[in-house]
Amino acid sequence: MGHAESGRVASRPSSEIPSKSPGMAMKLFFPSCCSAAESGLLIGRWIPEQNSAVVLAVLHFPFIPGHVKMYLADIRKVSQVDVCVLGTWSNSKEDKEEELQQFLGDLSTIFYHDLWVQLRREKDSKFWSCRMQMGNLGEADSVILIYYDQRKAMLSLLHPAEKQLAAGDSDAQPTAATHSSDLRAVFDTVAQSKALFVRDKYDEGPIKLTHWQSEGVEGSIIVELSKQAAVPTCMFLSMLLSLVSGVCESRMLHIWPLSFVWGKLSTCQQLGHRLSQLRLLSTSTRAQGHIQFMRKANILVSLLLDVALGLLLMSWLYQKNRIGQLADTLIPVADHVAHELQDLLQWLMGVPAGLKMNRALDQVLGRFFLYHIHLWISYIHLMSPFIEMILWYVGLSACLGLTVALSILSDIIALLTFHIYCFYVYGARLYCLKIYGLSSLWRLFRGKKWNVLRQRVDSCSYDLDQLFIGTLLFTILLFLLPTTALYYLVFTMLRLLVVLVQAVIHLLVDLIVCLPLYSVGLRLCRSYRLAAGVKFHVLEQQAGKPLRLLMQFNPLSYGRVVQTYRLPTYCCYPKDSWGSLCKKLFVGELIYPWKQKTEKQD
């Protein structure tokens, strides 16, 4: 037997009495922490439209009725929950049981209510007796007694809440749109009754209560000091981040070269994303609701883990002169890659795999690309004296987080393979030009043409000269296509290899940035905080006695936790399908797999 309920609903006064129907069962939610409490009054809330009642605490003897009524009025004013005296609770340990039962029965005249509960735990027996008087309607036919963990019910959030969380609506507030669920009303009643749980048994006063915090509230001096220091720390961070944001949003960064670099480099995008997250964390206002709290907690844990991993990486790099070793290895690796590309071009300029290429075009393309490689080798050797210093400062950037270091690594790979990217662009543009030229000339043979205004193919009549020139151009492009296609194929494969390496780095960055580590840890350590629903276990069932059930929580699966609380990222992954991607590769369109959201798509 199980449910899955979501959200919180606002409480409302329960002044109406449900009409009694044959076989009607009343449900009484009783906190398990009060099972051993001494006799007294049941404090809670009636939910007449649900035919149920929620017990929040047990108020013990002795007490003054006037003080009890004033105390409950204050609780109603603070919590906005219609808390009242539901009835009496009797733990049959006293010798004068009959006198106690008579006294408890007389309390219904003092704390008059349309519905009155008489709950009694029988002496030397595991069974309980429960009676519910419904005013003029008489006694309820049957009662279902449901035990619940009051602490877990107050701290948990029932799911699914994907619509609000996925939409990222941090201002979403619980509404009172529906009251169709017992669990919604029960969990909302417990969550809003925090003012009732402040008083414990050590408080000096005329009222003594038993509830989940009746043994006292646990305190920590570290937590209290952290709360006191949180506000000035957030104010200092807000001032610092506002200064940094002002510099980043200044007009100087909107000048064309700087704006272009800021939009293209992964490092700048990652720094901007982390800056926006820090701006969200440094606000001095409290989180409004569960959604914004979970988002802030996940961002904080993600930032702390990111910085910790970055510091570990930085300490590893600066030990045993690993920066110098890396710099000494980088130049030979770049030379080796350049020489391998030269050998590949020499192979393409010959007879690759026995294919007969156009000799003139093959030599022109080969020498053109060889010249670019020569320029690239000269550039690498010109930068070689500064490589170690550059890597030394790059290593320092790891203190900003591992994601920043990985983003810098992705940008370094992009810079070191810039010649491969140029080869890919040259080959793709030349190949695309020939493909579109052949398709246009093919329409000429069929008496068709492309209508640019209407974006369609229309019929067209051509004279003899136009057909003759079209035939010559078609023949030339067709016989030159294999040579161009071979160069395009080779450099596209090299470009895709570089893109694959960068994709792995971006996936690692997204894993650190987007993974809701706080939510996953909460699911691991306190699974009841993220509940997918509840289940009920039958404890005892006997004729003439109330059915006793135990309510337990069904936690969310780890997959749903990650899906529900996943943090947003700055990356905008391509939405093209595999068929669309293959089509672009076939016609020679350029592939940019990490287009940012602010860029215009071609």
C-alpha positions as CSV (number, residue, x, y, z in Angstrom):
1,M,0.0,0.0,0.0
2,G,1.7,3.3,-1.0
3,H,1.2,6.9,-2.1
4,A,3.3,9.5,-3.8
5,E,2.3,13.1,-2.9
6,S,4.0,16.4,-3.5
7,G,4.2,20.0,-2.3
8,R,3.0,21.9,0.7
9,V,-0.5,23.4,1.2
10,A,-1.5,26.2,3.5
11,S,-3.6,25.3,6.5
12,R,-7.2,26.6,7.0
13,P,-9.6,26.4,9.9
14,S,-11.5,23.2,10.1
15,S,-14.9,24.3,11.5
16,E,-17.1,22.1,9.4
17,I,-18.1,18.6,10.3
18,P,-18.1,15.9,7.7
19,S,-21.4,14.2,7.2
20,K,-21.4,10.6,8.5
21,S,-21.8,7.9,5.9
22,P,-22.2,4.2,6.5
23,G,-18.9,2.5,7.1
24,M,-17.0,5.8,7.3
25,A,-13.5,5.3,8.7
26,M,-11.7,8.1,10.6
27,K,-7.9,8.4,10.3
28,L,-5.8,9.5,13.3
29,F,-2.2,10.3,12.6
30,F,-0.3,9.8,15.9
31,P,3.5,10.6,16.4
32,S,5.4,7.6,17.4
33,C,7.5,9.7,19.8
34,C,4.4,10.1,22.0
35,S,3.6,6.4,22.4
36,A,5.2,6.3,25.9
37,A,4.0,9.8,27.0
38,E,2.1,10.2,30.2
39,S,-1.7,10.9,30.2
40,G,-2.9,14.3,29.0
41,L,-4.5,16.2,26.2
42,L,-4.0,15.5,22.5
43,I,-3.0,18.7,20.7
44,G,-3.4,18.8,16.9
45,R,-5.5,19.7,14.0
46,W,-8.7,18.4,12.5
47,I,-9.0,17.9,8.8
48,P,-12.7,17.4,8.3
49,E,-12.7,17.2,4.5
50,Q,-10.2,14.3,4.8
51,N,-12.0,12.6,7.7
52,S,-8.7,12.6,9.6
53,A,-6.9,14.2,12.5
54,V,-3.2,14.9,13.1
55,V,-1.8,14.7,16.6
56,L,1.1,17.1,17.1
57,A,1.9,16.8,20.9
58,V,0.6,15.5,24.2
59,L,-0.1,18.2,26.9
60,H,0.4,16.7,30.4
61,F,-1.1,17.3,33.8
62,P,-1.4,19.5,35.8
63,F,-2.5,22.4,33.7
64,I,-4.8,25.4,33.9
65,P,-7.4,25.4,31.1
66,G,-7.2,29.2,30.6
67,H,-3.4,29.0,30.1
68,V,-3.9,26.1,27.6
69,K,-6.4,28.1,25.6
70,M,-4.1,31.2,25.6
71,Y,-1.1,29.1,24.5
72,L,-3.0,27.5,21.7
73,A,-4.3,30.9,20.5
74,D,-0.7,32.1,20.3
75,I,0.3,29.0,18.4
76,R,-2.5,29.5,15.9
77,K,-1.5,33.1,15.4
78,V,2.2,32.3,14.8
79,S,1.8,29.1,12.7
80,Q,-1.5,29.9,10.9
81,V,-2.5,26.3,11.7
82,D,-5.9,25.7,13.4
83,V,-4.4,23.9,16.4
84,C,-6.8,22.8,19.0
85,V,-7.4,20.2,21.7
86,L,-8.4,17.0,19.8
87,G,-9.2,14.9,22.8
88,T,-7.5,12.9,25.6
89,W,-4.7,10.4,25.8
90,S,-4.5,7.8,28.5
91,N,-1.4,5.7,29.2
92,S,-2.9,3.1,31.6
93,K,0.0,2.9,34.1
94,E,-1.8,4.4,37.0
95,D,-3.6,2.3,39.7
96,K,-6.7,4.6,39.7
97,E,-7.6,4.0,36.1
98,E,-11.3,4.4,36.5
99,E,-11.0,7.8,38.2
100,L,-8.6,8.9,35.5
101,Q,-10.9,7.9,32.7
102,Q,-13.8,9.7,34.3
103,F,-11.7,12.9,34.7
104,L,-10.5,12.7,31.1
105,G,-14.1,12.3,29.9
106,D,-15.1,15.5,31.8
107,L,-12.5,17.5,29.9
108,S,-14.6,17.4,26.8
109,T,-16.9,19.9,28.5
110,I,-14.0,22.3,29.2
111,F,-12.4,22.1,25.8
112,Y,-15.5,21.7,23.8
113,H,-15.1,20.6,20.2
114,D,-17.4,19.0,17.6
115,L,-15.1,16.1,17.3
116,W,-13.5,14.5,20.3
117,V,-11.0,11.7,20.5
118,Q,-10.5,9.3,23.4
119,L,-7.3,7.4,22.9
120,R,-6.1,4.9,25.5
121,R,-3.2,2.5,25.7
122,E,-4.4,-0.6,27.6
123,K,-2.3,-1.8,30.5
124,D,-0.3,-5.0,30.0
125,S,-1.5,-5.2,26.3
126,K,-0.1,-4.2,23.0
127,F,-3.5,-3.1,21.7
128,W,-5.0,0.4,21.9
129,S,-8.5,1.6,22.1
130,C,-9.8,4.7,20.3
131,R,-13.2,6.3,20.3
132,M,-14.2,9.3,18.1
133,Q,-17.3,11.3,19.0
134,M,-18.6,13.3,16.1
135,G,-20.9,15.7,17.9
136,N,-24.6,15.0,17.0
137,L,-23.5,12.4,14.5
138,G,-22.5,9.9,17.2
139,E,-19.4,7.7,17.3
140,A,-17.3,6.9,14.2
141,D,-17.8,3.4,12.8
142,S,-14.1,2.6,12.6
143,V,-10.8,4.3,13.3
144,I,-7.4,3.8,11.6
145,L,-4.5,4.7,13.8
146,I,-1.4,5.7,11.7
147,Y,1.9,6.1,13.4
148,Y,4.3,8.6,11.8
149,D,7.8,9.9,12.5
150,Q,7.3,13.5,13.5
151,R,10.8,14.7,12.8
152,K,11.0,13.1,9.4
153,A,7.6,14.4,8.5
154,M,8.6,17.9,9.3
155,L,11.9,17.8,7.5
156,S,10.9,15.9,4.4
157,L,9.6,17.1,1.0
158,L,7.3,14.8,-0.8
159,H,7.9,14.5,-4.6
160,P,7.3,14.7,-7.5
161,A,8.1,18.4,-7.7
162,E,9.8,18.2,-11.1
163,K,7.6,20.9,-12.7
164,Q,8.7,23.6,-10.3
165,L,12.3,22.4,-9.9
166,A,13.0,21.9,-13.6
167,A,11.6,25.3,-14.4
168,G,14.1,26.8,-12.0
169,D,11.4,29.0,-10.4
170,S,13.2,30.1,-7.3
171,D,10.2,32.2,-6.2
172,A,7.7,29.4,-6.5
173,Q,5.7,29.2,-3.3
174,P,3.3,26.5,-2.0
175,T,-0.3,27.1,-2.8
176,A,-3.6,26.0,-1.3
177,A,-5.1,25.1,-4.6
178,T,-6.0,21.5,-3.6
179,H,-6.8,19.7,-0.4
180,S,-7.4,16.3,-1.9
181,S,-4.6,14.5,-0.2
182,D,-4.3,13.4,3.4
183,L,-0.5,13.4,3.2
184,R,-0.3,16.9,1.9
185,A,-2.4,18.2,4.8
186,V,-0.5,16.1,7.3
187,F,2.9,17.1,6.2
188,D,1.9,20.7,5.9
189,T,0.4,20.7,9.3
190,V,3.6,19.3,10.9
191,A,5.9,21.6,8.9
192,Q,4.0,24.7,9.9
193,S,3.8,23.8,13.6
194,K,7.5,24.6,14.4
195,A,6.3,27.1,17.1
196,L,4.7,24.2,19.0
197,F,8.0,22.2,19.1
198,V,10.0,25.0,20.6
199,R,8.9,24.3,24.2
200,D,10.5,21.2,25.8
201,K,10.3,19.5,29.1
202,Y,13.0,21.6,30.6
203,D,11.1,24.9,30.1
204,E,9.8,26.3,33.4
205,G,6.1,27.1,32.9
206,P,2.6,25.9,33.5
207,I,2.5,23.8,30.2
208,K,4.4,20.6,29.7
209,L,4.4,18.9,26.2
210,T,5.7,15.7,24.7
211,H,6.7,15.9,21.0
212,W,9.8,15.0,18.9
213,Q,11.9,17.8,20.4
214,S,10.6,17.5,24.0
215,E,14.0,16.2,25.2
216,G,15.5,19.6,24.2
217,V,16.9,21.2,21.0
218,E,20.4,20.1,20.1
219,G,22.8,23.0,19.7
220,S,26.3,23.5,18.4
221,I,28.5,26.4,19.2
222,I,30.1,26.1,15.8
223,V,26.7,26.3,14.0
224,E,25.7,29.3,16.1
225,L,29.0,31.1,15.4
226,S,28.6,30.3,11.7
227,K,25.1,31.8,11.7
228,Q,26.4,35.0,13.3
229,A,29.3,35.3,10.8
230,A,27.1,34.4,7.8
231,V,25.6,37.9,7.3
232,P,28.8,40.0,7.5
233,T,30.6,37.4,5.3
234,C,27.8,37.6,2.7
235,M,27.9,41.4,2.8
236,F,31.7,41.5,2.2
237,L,31.4,38.9,-0.7
238,S,28.6,41.0,-2.2
239,M,30.7,44.1,-2.2
240,L,33.7,42.2,-3.7
241,L,31.6,40.5,-6.3
242,S,29.8,43.7,-7.2
243,L,33.2,45.3,-7.9
244,V,34.3,42.4,-10.0
245,S,31.0,42.4,-11.9
246,G,31.4,46.1,-12.5
247,V,34.8,45.5,-14.1
248,C,33.4,42.6,-16.2
249,E,30.4,44.6,-17.4
250,S,32.4,47.8,-18.2
251,R,32.5,49.2,-21.7
252,M,36.1,48.2,-22.1
253,L,35.2,44.6,-22.3
254,H,32.6,45.3,-25.0
255,I,35.3,46.4,-27.5
256,W,35.4,44.0,-30.4
257,P,38.6,42.0,-29.7
258,L,37.9,41.6,-26.0
259,S,34.2,40.7,-26.5
260,F,35.2,38.2,-29.1
261,V,37.8,36.5,-26.9
262,W,35.3,36.5,-23.9
263,G,32.7,34.8,-26.0
264,K,35.0,32.2,-27.5
265,L,37.3,31.0,-24.7
266,S,36.0,28.3,-22.4
267,T,37.9,29.8,-19.5
268,C,36.1,33.1,-19.8
269,Q,32.7,31.4,-20.0
270,Q,33.5,29.2,-16.9
271,L,34.7,32.2,-14.9
272,G,31.5,34.1,-15.8
273,H,29.4,31.1,-14.8
274,R,31.1,30.8,-11.5
275,L,30.8,34.5,-10.9
276,S,27.1,34.4,-11.4
277,Q,26.9,31.5,-8.9
278,L,28.9,33.3,-6.3
279,R,26.6,36.4,-6.8
280,L,23.6,34.1,-6.0
281,L,25.3,32.7,-2.9
282,S,26.4,36.0,-1.5
283,T,23.0,37.5,-1.2
284,S,22.1,38.2,2.4
285,T,18.5,37.3,2.0
286,R,17.4,33.8,3.1
287,A,16.4,31.2,0.5
288,Q,12.7,31.4,-0.3
289,G,11.4,27.9,-0.1
290,H,12.9,24.5,-0.7
291,I,13.8,25.0,-4.3
292,Q,16.1,27.9,-3.8
293,F,17.6,26.4,-0.7
294,M,18.5,23.2,-2.5
295,R,20.0,25.2,-5.4
296,K,22.2,27.3,-3.2
297,A,23.3,24.2,-1.2
298,N,24.2,22.3,-4.4
299,I,26.1,25.4,-5.7
300,L,28.0,25.8,-2.5
301,V,29.1,22.1,-2.3
302,S,30.0,22.2,-6.0
303,L,32.2,25.3,-5.5
304,L,33.9,23.8,-2.4
305,L,34.7,20.5,-4.2
306,D,35.9,22.4,-7.3
307,V,38.3,24.5,-5.3
308,A,39.5,21.5,-3.2
309,L,40.3,19.5,-6.4
310,G,42.0,22.5,-7.9
311,L,44.2,22.9,-4.9
312,L,45.1,19.3,-5.0
313,L,46.0,19.6,-8.7
314,M,48.1,22.7,-8.0
315,S,50.0,21.1,-5.2
316,W,50.8,18.1,-7.5
317,L,52.0,20.3,-10.3
318,Y,54.4,22.3,-8.2
319,Q,56.0,19.3,-6.6
320,K,59.2,17.8,-8.1
321,N,59.4,20.5,-10.8
322,R,56.5,18.9,-12.8
323,I,55.9,22.2,-14.5
324,G,59.4,22.2,-16.0
325,Q,59.0,18.6,-17.1
326,L,55.7,19.3,-18.7
327,A,57.2,22.3,-20.6
328,D,60.2,20.2,-21.8
329,T,57.8,17.6,-23.1
330,L,55.3,19.9,-24.8
331,I,57.7,21.3,-27.5
332,P,58.9,17.8,-28.7
333,V,55.3,16.6,-28.8
334,A,54.2,19.6,-30.9
335,D,57.2,19.0,-33.3
336,H,56.3,15.3,-33.5
337,V,52.7,16.2,-34.4
338,A,53.8,18.7,-37.0
339,H,56.2,16.2,-38.6
340,E,53.5,13.6,-38.7
341,L,51.2,16.0,-40.5
342,Q,54.0,16.7,-43.0
343,D,54.4,13.0,-43.7
344,L,50.6,12.8,-44.1
345,L,50.6,15.6,-46.6
346,Q,53.5,14.1,-48.5
347,W,51.5,10.8,-48.7
348,L,48.4,12.7,-50.0
349,M,50.5,14.5,-52.6
350,G,51.6,11.1,-54.1
351,V,49.3,8.2,-54.9
352,P,47.3,7.7,-51.6
353,A,46.0,4.2,-51.3
354,G,46.5,3.8,-55.1
355,L,44.0,6.5,-56.0
356,K,44.6,8.7,-59.0
357,M,44.4,12.3,-58.0
358,N,44.5,15.5,-60.1
359,R,48.2,16.2,-60.1
360,A,48.0,20.0,-60.4
361,L,45.4,20.5,-57.7
362,D,47.0,17.9,-55.5
363,Q,50.4,19.8,-55.6
364,V,48.7,23.2,-55.0
365,L,46.8,22.0,-51.9
366,G,49.7,20.0,-50.5
367,R,52.1,22.9,-50.8
368,F,49.6,25.3,-49.3
369,F,49.1,23.1,-46.2
370,L,52.8,22.4,-45.9
371,Y,53.5,26.1,-45.8
372,H,51.0,26.5,-43.0
373,I,52.7,23.7,-41.0
374,H,56.1,25.5,-41.6
375,L,54.6,28.7,-40.1
376,W,53.2,26.7,-37.2
377,I,56.5,25.1,-36.3
378,S,58.2,28.5,-36.5
379,Y,55.5,29.9,-34.1
380,I,56.0,27.1,-31.6
381,H,59.8,27.5,-31.5
382,L,59.3,31.3,-31.1
383,M,57.1,30.7,-28.1
384,S,59.3,27.9,-26.6
385,P,61.2,30.2,-24.2
386,F,58.0,31.4,-22.6
387,I,56.2,28.0,-22.4
388,E,57.4,27.2,-18.9
389,M,56.4,30.6,-17.5
390,I,53.0,30.3,-19.2
391,L,52.4,26.9,-17.7
392,W,53.6,28.2,-14.3
393,Y,50.8,30.9,-14.3
394,V,48.3,28.4,-15.7
395,G,49.0,26.1,-12.7
396,L,48.2,29.0,-10.4
397,S,44.8,29.3,-11.9
398,A,43.9,25.9,-10.4
399,C,43.3,27.7,-7.1
400,L,40.1,29.0,-8.7
401,G,38.9,25.5,-9.2
402,L,39.5,22.3,-11.2
403,T,36.9,23.4,-13.7
404,V,38.8,26.6,-14.5
405,A,42.0,24.5,-14.9
406,L,40.2,22.1,-17.3
407,S,38.7,25.0,-19.2
408,I,42.2,26.5,-19.7
409,L,43.5,23.0,-20.8
410,S,40.7,22.9,-23.4
411,D,41.7,26.4,-24.7
412,I,45.4,25.4,-24.8
413,I,44.4,22.3,-26.9
414,A,42.4,24.6,-29.2
415,L,45.4,26.9,-29.6
416,L,47.9,24.1,-30.1
417,T,45.7,22.5,-32.8
418,F,44.8,25.8,-34.5
419,H,46.6,24.7,-37.7
420,I,44.4,21.6,-37.8
421,Y,41.3,23.7,-37.5
422,C,42.6,25.9,-40.3
423,F,43.1,22.9,-42.5
424,Y,39.6,21.7,-41.7
425,V,38.1,25.1,-42.6
426,Y,40.0,25.4,-45.8
427,G,39.1,21.9,-46.9
428,A,35.5,22.2,-45.8
429,R,35.0,25.5,-47.6
430,L,36.5,24.2,-50.8
431,Y,34.6,21.0,-50.7
432,C,31.3,22.8,-49.9
433,L,31.8,25.1,-52.8
434,K,32.2,22.3,-55.2
435,I,29.2,20.3,-53.8
436,Y,26.9,23.3,-54.1
437,G,28.3,24.1,-57.6
438,L,27.7,20.6,-58.8
439,S,24.1,20.6,-57.4
440,S,23.4,24.0,-59.1
441,L,24.8,22.8,-62.4
442,W,22.8,19.5,-62.1
443,R,19.6,21.5,-61.9
444,L,20.8,23.4,-65.0
445,F,20.8,20.1,-67.0
446,R,17.3,19.4,-65.9
447,G,16.0,22.8,-66.8
448,K,15.6,23.9,-63.2
449,K,16.9,26.7,-61.0
450,W,16.9,27.7,-57.3
451,N,14.5,30.5,-56.6
452,V,16.1,32.5,-53.8
453,L,13.1,34.6,-53.0
454,R,10.6,31.8,-52.7
455,Q,13.2,29.2,-51.4
456,R,12.2,26.5,-53.9
457,V,13.2,25.0,-57.2
458,D,11.4,26.4,-60.3
459,S,11.5,25.5,-64.0
460,C,13.7,27.6,-66.2
461,S,14.7,27.6,-69.9
462,Y,18.4,27.9,-70.9
463,D,19.9,28.7,-74.3
464,L,22.6,26.7,-76.0
465,D,25.6,28.8,-74.7
466,Q,24.5,28.5,-71.1
467,L,24.1,24.7,-71.4
468,F,27.6,24.5,-73.0
469,I,29.3,26.5,-70.3
470,G,27.4,24.6,-67.6
471,T,28.5,21.3,-69.1
472,L,32.2,22.4,-69.1
473,L,32.0,23.7,-65.5
474,F,30.2,20.5,-64.3
475,T,32.9,18.3,-65.9
476,I,35.7,20.3,-64.3
477,L,34.2,20.3,-60.8
478,L,33.3,16.6,-61.0
479,F,36.8,15.5,-61.9
480,L,38.4,17.8,-59.3
481,L,36.0,16.6,-56.6
482,P,37.9,13.4,-55.5
483,T,41.1,15.3,-54.8
484,T,39.3,17.9,-52.7
485,A,37.1,15.3,-51.0
486,L,40.2,13.3,-50.0
487,Y,41.8,16.3,-48.3
488,Y,38.5,17.2,-46.7
489,L,38.0,13.7,-45.4
490,V,41.5,13.5,-43.8
491,F,41.3,16.9,-42.1
492,T,37.8,16.3,-40.9
493,M,38.9,13.2,-39.2
494,L,41.7,15.1,-37.5
495,R,39.3,17.8,-36.5
496,L,36.8,15.3,-35.0
497,L,39.7,13.7,-33.0
498,V,40.5,17.1,-31.4
499,V,36.8,17.8,-30.8
500,L,36.5,14.4,-29.1
501,V,39.3,15.2,-26.7
502,Q,37.7,18.6,-25.9
503,A,34.4,16.9,-25.5
504,V,35.8,14.7,-22.7
505,I,37.2,17.8,-20.9
506,H,33.8,19.6,-21.2
507,L,32.0,16.5,-19.8
508,L,34.3,16.5,-16.8
509,V,33.6,20.2,-16.3
510,D,29.9,19.7,-16.6
511,L,30.0,16.8,-14.2
512,I,31.6,19.0,-11.5
513,V,29.4,22.0,-12.2
514,C,26.0,20.3,-12.8
515,L,26.1,17.3,-10.4
516,P,23.8,18.1,-7.4
517,L,26.3,16.8,-4.8
518,Y,24.4,18.1,-1.8
519,S,21.2,16.4,-2.9
520,V,23.0,13.2,-3.6
521,G,24.6,13.3,-0.2
522,L,21.2,14.1,1.4
523,R,19.7,11.1,-0.4
524,L,22.6,8.9,0.8
525,C,22.6,10.0,4.5
526,R,19.0,11.2,5.1
527,S,16.9,9.6,2.4
528,Y,13.7,10.7,4.1
529,R,14.4,14.3,3.3
530,L,13.8,13.5,-0.4
531,A,10.8,11.2,-0.4
532,A,9.0,9.9,-3.5
533,G,6.0,8.8,-1.4
534,V,5.1,6.7,1.6
535,K,4.2,3.2,2.4
536,F,2.1,1.7,5.2
537,H,2.8,-1.5,7.2
538,V,0.1,-3.2,9.2
539,L,1.2,-3.5,12.9
540,E,-1.9,-5.0,14.6
541,Q,-5.4,-5.8,13.4
542,Q,-8.1,-7.2,15.7
543,A,-11.8,-7.1,15.7
544,G,-13.1,-4.3,17.9
545,K,-9.8,-2.5,18.0
546,P,-8.5,0.2,15.7
547,L,-6.3,-0.8,12.8
548,R,-2.7,0.2,13.5
549,L,-0.5,1.2,10.6
550,L,3.1,2.4,10.5
551,M,3.9,5.1,7.9
552,Q,7.3,4.9,6.3
553,F,9.0,6.9,3.6
554,N,10.0,5.8,0.1
555,P,13.1,7.8,-0.9
556,L,13.7,9.1,-4.4
557,S,16.0,7.1,-6.6
558,Y,19.4,8.5,-7.3
559,G,18.6,9.0,-11.0
560,R,15.5,11.1,-10.1
561,V,17.5,13.1,-7.6
562,V,20.1,14.0,-10.2
563,Q,17.4,14.8,-12.8
564,T,15.4,16.9,-10.4
565,Y,18.1,19.0,-8.8
566,R,20.7,19.1,-11.6
567,L,22.3,22.6,-11.8
568,P,22.3,24.6,-15.0
569,T,25.5,25.0,-17.1
570,Y,26.8,27.6,-19.4
571,C,27.4,25.1,-22.3
572,C,24.8,24.8,-25.0
573,Y,25.1,21.3,-26.5
574,P,24.2,20.9,-30.2
575,K,20.6,19.8,-30.8
576,D,21.4,18.2,-34.2
577,S,20.5,14.6,-34.6
578,W,23.0,12.1,-35.9
579,G,21.3,12.3,-39.3
580,S,21.6,16.1,-39.4
581,L,25.2,15.9,-38.4
582,C,26.1,13.4,-41.1
583,K,24.3,15.5,-43.6
584,K,26.4,18.6,-42.6
585,L,29.6,16.5,-42.9
586,F,28.6,15.2,-46.3
587,V,27.9,18.7,-47.8
588,G,30.9,20.3,-46.1
589,E,29.2,22.6,-43.6
590,L,31.3,23.6,-40.6
591,I,30.7,21.8,-37.3
592,Y,30.8,23.9,-34.2
593,P,29.8,21.5,-31.4
594,W,30.0,24.1,-28.5
595,K,28.1,27.1,-29.8
596,Q,27.3,29.3,-26.8
597,K,23.7,30.4,-26.2
598,T,24.6,34.1,-26.9
599,E,26.0,33.3,-30.4
600,K,24.0,33.5,-33.6
601,Q,23.5,30.2,-35.3
602,D,24.4,30.0,-39.0
